[in-house]
């Protein structure tokens, strides 16, 4: 475990987005695994095909 409940910001295009990362682990090969614990209901695959995203969190991880 590298860190727990880390607050951070990230630039996404012209926006600066604040976030709290639940957990970051350093793997054996030196790469990082970001873990987001969920306590509520998750988005369904159908949500990805809507005109407007219901849960934009996952696409932000790709940045």
N, C-alpha and C positions, 0 to 999 in steps of 0.2 A: 504494500500500500504506500503510494507516494504522497497522497494528500486526501483529506476529507473535507467536504463542504467548502470548497474554494470559490470565492467570488472573483469574477473576471469580467472583462469586456472584450468585444470583438467587433471589428469593422466589417459590415456587410454592405457593399456598395457605398452609398452616401450616408448610411446609418451606423451609429454605434449602439450595439446591443449589449445590455447587461445580463449576466447569467450567474447561476450558482451551480457548480459541478459537484455532484454528490460524492464521487470517488474517482481518483485516478490511480491506476496500478501501472507499475513498470514491469513489463514482461521480460522473460529470460533473454530475448534477442535485443533488448534495449528499447523496443517500441512501447508506446503507451496505450492503455485501454481506458476509455472513458466510460464510466458506469453511471447510469441515470436510474435511480430507484423510482418506481412508479407506485403511487398510493391510490390513484383514482382510475377511472376507466380509460382505456387506450383508444386511439383512433382505429378505425377499421380500414382495410385496403380500399374500400369504396370511397373513403374520404379523399384519397389521392387523386381521384378523377373528377372532383368537383371544380367548378370555375374558381372558387376561392377555397384555399386550404383551411380546414377546420383546426388542424394542429400543425403549425408551421415549424415546430421544434426540430424534427428530423432533417428537413432540408438545410437548416442552419448548421447542423453538425458537419455537413459536407463542405462547408466553407472552411 
